[in-house]
Amino acid sequence: MSKYEKLNEPVFVNQISHQKGRGDIDIIEVQLTGIKTRTEYKTWIDPKFANYSHWELLIEAAQEKGVVVSNLKLKDPAKNLINADSRPRIEYVVTRIELAEILSDFWETQKEFVSKFGTF
């Protein structure tokens, strides 16, 4: 059995920000949101660590584009923390406006479905 729980939904990158970590080390905070549940998740990536190579393309793309990602694992489900050692799989890259429109349409469709059929 795996030590970390697999995240069972795709997420989109909400924000990328550069922060100072412990000892004044520059780290990158990645904020993500679940497409189905709209749950907010976070992880921190240190460019000096080996796992940065797994996140580098995602971080670069998400600076200016809307990015949908899968294949993430939760380090701490209670805090919605993504394991930085995950190997994110980029599923979709579009303009931020286009992603916002797609998500808005999807969420509206979900509301209509629930109002007609309820939840399962």
C-alpha positions in Angstrom: 0.0 0.0 0.0 1.2 3.4 -0.9 2.2 5.8 1.9 0.3 8.7 0.4 -3.3 8.9 -0.8 -3.8 9.5 -4.5 -5.9 12.6 -5.3 -8.9 11.3 -7.2 -9.7 14.3 -9.2 -7.9 16.6 -11.7 -7.0 20.0 -10.4 -6.1 23.4 -11.9 -3.3 25.7 -10.9 -4.8 28.6 -9.1 -1.7 30.5 -8.3 2.1 30.3 -8.3 4.0 32.5 -5.9 7.6 32.8 -4.8 8.1 32.8 -1.0 10.9 32.7 1.5 11.1 29.4 3.3 13.0 28.5 6.4 16.4 30.0 6.5 15.5 32.6 3.9 15.5 29.9 1.1 13.4 30.8 -2.0 10.6 28.3 -2.5 7.6 28.2 -4.8 4.1 27.8 -3.5 1.7 26.1 -5.8 -2.0 26.6 -5.1 -4.4 24.2 -6.8 -8.2 23.7 -6.9 -10.1 20.5 -7.5 -12.2 20.6 -10.7 -15.0 18.4 -9.3 -15.0 19.4 -5.6 -13.5 22.8 -5.8 -11.3 21.8 -2.8 -8.2 24.0 -2.4 -4.8 22.3 -2.2 -1.2 23.5 -1.7 2.3 22.4 -2.0 5.7 24.0 -1.8 8.5 23.3 -4.2 12.2 24.1 -3.6 14.1 24.7 -6.9 17.2 23.2 -5.3 15.6 19.8 -4.6 15.5 17.0 -7.2 11.7 16.9 -7.3 11.7 20.4 -8.9 12.3 18.7 -12.2 8.8 17.1 -11.9 7.2 20.5 -11.4 9.3 22.7 -13.6 7.2 22.6 -16.8 4.0 23.0 -14.8 5.3 26.0 -12.9 6.5 27.7 -16.1 3.2 27.1 -17.9 1.1 28.2 -15.0 2.8 31.6 -14.9 0.6 32.7 -17.8 -1.7 29.9 -18.8 -4.5 27.9 -17.3 -3.2 24.4 -16.5 -5.1 21.3 -15.5 -3.0 18.6 -13.7 -3.5 15.0 -12.5 -1.4 12.3 -10.9 -1.0 14.0 -7.5 -0.8 12.5 -4.1 -1.9 14.0 -0.8 0.8 14.3 1.9 -1.7 15.4 4.6 -5.4 15.0 3.6 -6.6 16.9 6.7 -4.7 20.0 5.5 -5.1 19.4 1.8 -1.3 19.3 1.3 0.0 17.8 -1.9 3.1 15.7 -1.7 5.9 17.7 -3.5 7.4 14.4 -4.5 4.3 13.7 -6.7 4.9 13.5 -10.4 2.2 15.9 -11.8 0.8 15.1 -15.2 -0.2 18.1 -17.3 -3.5 17.2 -18.9 -4.6 20.5 -20.4 -3.1 24.0 -21.1 -5.2 26.9 -22.4 -5.4 30.6 -21.8 -6.6 31.4 -18.3 -9.8 33.0 -19.7 -10.6 29.9 -21.7 -10.1 27.7 -18.6 -12.3 29.9 -16.5 -15.1 29.7 -19.1 -14.8 25.9 -19.4 -14.9 25.5 -15.6 -17.8 27.9 -15.2 -19.8 25.9 -17.8 -18.9 22.6 -16.2 -19.8 23.8 -12.7 -23.1 25.2 -14.0 -23.9 21.9 -15.6 -23.2 20.1 -12.4 -25.6 22.4 -10.5 -28.3 21.6 -13.1 -27.7 17.9 -12.8 -27.9 17.9 -9.0 -31.1 20.0 -9.0 -32.8 17.5 -11.4 -31.4 14.2 -10.0 -29.9 14.9 -6.6 -26.5 13.6 -5.5 -25.4 10.0 -5.5 
